[in-house]
Amino acid sequence: MSSQFFFLGATGYIGSQFLESAKRDAALYAKLKEFTLVALVRDPESAKSKQLQEVWPGVALVKGTLDDLSLIEEQARNSALTFNAANADHEPSIKAIVTGLQKRSADNPSGPKPLYIHTSGLGILSDNSRGEKVPAERLVHHSDTTFKLEDFPATNPHHSPDRIIHAAGAQKENPIRAISVYPGAVYGLGEGITPDALLPRVFSSLYIHTGVAGTWGPGHNALGVIHIKDVGSAFVKIFKLALEGKAQDDYFITDDKAEPLVLKRFAEEVAKVLHAHDLLKDPEHKPFPEATINHLGELAWSVLGGNSQGISDRLKAEGWEPTETAKLSLWGSLPLEVEHFAATYKASKT
């Protein structure tokens, strides 16, 4: 059976940071270089694809999107290791990965189980508080030592895809090894091909488009946070554990009790920078009007209007620490990230 490593999201924010972090870990880098890295990319001739070839010499680029299900299933079937850092909730592609890995397991019943490492998110822990203030004594920091999918509502973000993945991991016939990883709200300018975090980009664009520095509800809810470089080092640790056979069908949280992202304050801080760049006329925070958010549905309410915080007890027990998060808080990093967005946004308009 081939030693192929199939990577979805290799040029993205988390995926490309992982590659940079992996290159700095001599043991993991040597182990991963035993695999043929196959990356799913939209355009093999794009600037990001060319950067990927420089970052990881020998990478094989496969043209496709998450909707190319037969291609994804085929590549997963050919792969001893599959890493999805592309989209936590694209169920068709996730099902295609699982099907491909199950077929690989059936092809080689006496061999090692194929490994799937999946990037999920802490939205699965959401208490659906709808932006209302929750007393501190009722806020829960969930530990990955006691994590169980069935403890959280099936309607929560990421629940359905994770259930599909780990149901496959629990099967006796054609088993796979399934590992889900739950970062908090990832922040910081990274070292990878895509250096800027999703939340500042998405919210800055939304504030500019609507003219409102808004939140879902009053915005008192808090999200656990983690610096992108700590996410990279967490995945390094998880990959090493998995490749050494020390992680089987498992769940890992990459988060800590750092000062969380409170949506109201986040809106206020982002608005200050956008206003200073003449990108937002009114810098005052307001809850988004219903017309703005209704089309995004309950999923957005759950992700962006609920409290979701976790503790990385399993990774800490293995010696991992979120050192970059301790050095630079979300609130220290956010102005830099929004300045980066503003410069990029203005350049795109000229």
N, C-alpha and C positions, 0 to 999 in steps of 0.2 A: 504493500500500500504506500502511496506517495506521502512524503513529508511536506505537505503544503500548508501554508498559513494564509487563510482567506481573511481579508481585512476590509470591512465596510466603514467608511468615514475616515480614511487614513489622512486626508488633507484637511480635515475639520479641526475645530478648536481643541477638543479633547484628544482626538486621534493623533494629530500631528505633535501635540505636546508629549503624548506617550512615547512616540518614536524618539524624540529628543532625549527624554528621560531614560529610556531603555539603552540608548547608545552610551550613556554615562555609567551604566552598570555593567562592568566587564563580564560577569558571569551570565547575566541574562542575555546580553548582546551576543555572546558566543553561542548560547543555546538557540536563540532565535535565528541566527545565521545558518543553522542546520536545516531550517525550513526554507522553501521557496515562497517568498512573500508575494501574494497575488492581491492586488488592490482594485476594488470596483471604483471606477471614475467615470464621470459624465463625458469628459473629453480628454483623451490621451494626449492631445496636442496643446492643452491649455497651459497657462503659466504655472498653475498650482501642480499639475501633473508633472511638469518638467522639474519643479522644485522637489517633488517627492522622489524623483529618480536621483536627484543629487543627495537628498537626505539619506536614502536607503538604496545604495547601488545594487543593481540586480533585480529590483522589484519588477514584477510583471504586471502591466496595466491591462485591465479588462474593461472595455467600454460598456457602460450600462447604467441604469438607474435602479432605484428600489422597486420599481414596477416591472422589471425584467425578471419575473419569478422563475422561469425555467433556467435561466442563466445562473441565478443565485443558488437554486437547488443543486445544479450541476457542480458549481464551484465548492459548495459546502460538502457535497458527497466526496469530492476529491481531496478534502482537507482534514488533516488530523487536528487542526486548531482553527477555530473561527472566532473573530473578534468583531463585534458590532458596536461601533461608536458613532453610528450615523443617525439613527432615529429610534427612540425607545418605544414608540407607539405605532409603528407602521406594521400592523399585524400581518398583512399578506407576505411581506418579505421575511418576517420572523417565522411564519409558518413554513415558508420555503426553506429557510435555513435548517429548521428542525427536521423537516422531511428529508432533506439531503443528508444530514448527519445520521438519522435513523437508517437510511439506506446504506450509508457507509458501515454502520455497525452491523447490519445484516450481511453485508458483503464479506465481513471479516469477523465472524462471531467469536473466534478465539483470541483476537487481538485486543489492544487497548481501546477503551471507549473513546470516541471522538469528543473533543472538548469545545464547549461554546461559552465564551465570556461575553456577557451582555451588559451594556451601559444603560441603566434605568435611571430613576430619579426619586428624590425624597418626597415628591408630591404624593406618592403612595401612602404616606403617613398623615395626609391632610385631615384636620379635624373639621373642615368645612364651616369655619366660623364666620364666613362671609364678610371678612374685614372688621368684625366687631371685636372689642377688647375682651380678652379672656383673662380671668384672675390668674396671677402667677402660679398659685398653688395647683391650678388645674392644667397648666401647660406640661406636656410630657416630652422628655427627651428619650426616644426609643433606642434601645441598644440592639446591635446586630447579634448579640449572643442569645437573645430571646426572640428574634425576628421570626414571625410566621405570617405568611400571606393571608391566611384565614382570619387573622386578627383585625384586618382592615376591610372597610366596605368594598364590595366588588365594583362599585361605581367610581372608586378613587382612580386618579391617573395611574397608568402603568400596570394596574392590577391584572387586566385581561391578558396582555402579552406575557407578563411574568408567569401567570398560571399556565399558559400554553408551554412555556419553556420548561418549567419545573415538573409539569406532568410528564413530559417526555423523559426528564431525568429520573423519574421515579419508576418508569416502566421496567418490567423484568425482561421483556423481549426487545431486542434492538435498542439497548440503553445508550444514553449519552451522558456526559458530565456537563451539568449546567450550573453556571455561576452568574448571579446577578449582582451588580455593583450599583450602589445608590449614592451618588454625590449630592451634596447640598447645592445651593445656588452658587454656581462656580463664577469666580470673579478674577480679575487681574489680567494684565497684559502678558500673554504667554510667549514662549520661545519658538512655537511651531509655525507651520505654513499659514495658518489662520490664527493671528495673535489676539484678536479681540473677542471678549465675552459676549454671549448671546443677549443677556438681559439689558445691558446698557444700549446695545444696538436696537433691539426691538422696541424698548420703551421710548428711547429718544425719537425714533422714527414715528411712533404712535403719537407722542406729544406734539411733534411738529405737524403731523397730518391733521390731528383733531384740534390743535390750538389749546389743549387742556393737559396740564400736568396732573393726570388723574390716577385713581386707584379703583380697585373693585371694592365697593362699599367704602367705609371711612378709612380703611387702610391701616388698621392697628395690628394686623396679623404679622407674624414673624417667620422668616424662613432661615433655616440653618445655612451657613456659608462655608466655603472652602476655596482656598487659592488654587488657581490652575496648576501651579507647579507642584502643589501637594497632591492634587489629583493624579498628576503624572507619576509621582513617586509611589502613590498608593497602588496604581495599576502595575507598576514594576514589582511591588511586593506580592500582589495577587497572582501575577503571571508566574513568578518564581515558585510560590506555594503550589500552584496548579501543576506546573511542569514537573515539580518534585513529587507529585502525588499526595500532597498534604492538604489539598482542597478538592472536595468531590462535588456533591450537589449542595451548593453553599450560597450564602448571602453575605455581602460586605457593605457596610455603610462607610462612606468617606466624608466625614463631617466631624465637628467638634463643638464644644460649648463656647465658641467665640461669640462676640457680640453679633447678634443676628441682623438680617436684612428686614427692617420694618418698612412696609410698603409706603406708608405716608412720608416718612423721612426720606426714603429713596426718591420719591417723586419730587420732593422739595429740593434735594441736593442736585438732581439731574437738571431740574428746571433752572436753577441758578446759572449753571454753565451755559445752557442753551440760550437763555435770555441775554447773557453777556455777549454771545456771538450773534445776536439779532436773529436767532432761529425760532424763538418763542416769545410772543408778545407779552403774554400774561404769565409770570413766574409763580403765581400762587397755586397751591395744591387745591384740588377739588375732586370729589368722587366723580368718576366718569358718568355721563348721562346714560340712561338705558339704551338709547338709540345707538350708542357707540359700542356697547359690549354685548347686547343681546345676541347678535349673530355669531358670537364666539361660544355661546352656550354654557352649560354647567361645568364642562371640563375646565374652562378658564377660571370660573369661580372657585373651583376646588384647588387649582394650582396657585392662583394669584390672590385668593381671598381667604385662604386657610393658613393655620399654623402647621409647620412641618419641620421638626428638628430631631436629629439623631446623634448617636454617639458611636464612634468607631472602636468599640471595645475589642473586637477580634483582631483588627489590624494593630492596635496598640499593644496587644499581648504578643504580637510578632515583632515588636520593636519599631513600628512606624510611628512617626509623630508629624503633625501638620506644622512644620517649622516655618514655612513661608507665611502661613496664615497668622502665626504669632508675630512675625516681623512687620507685616503690612496688613492692616485691617481692611475690610471692605470699604469703610468710610474714608480711609486714607487713600485707597486706590481709585475710588469712584471718580473724583474730579479728573484724574489723569485719563481714565478710560473715556469719559464723556468728551474731554478735549480732543482725544484721538478720533472719536466718532465725528465731532464737529468739523475737524480739519478734513477728514475723508469725505464727509457729506458735502462740504463746500466745494471741494475739488471736483466732485462728480457733477456739480451743477455748472461748472465753468467750461 
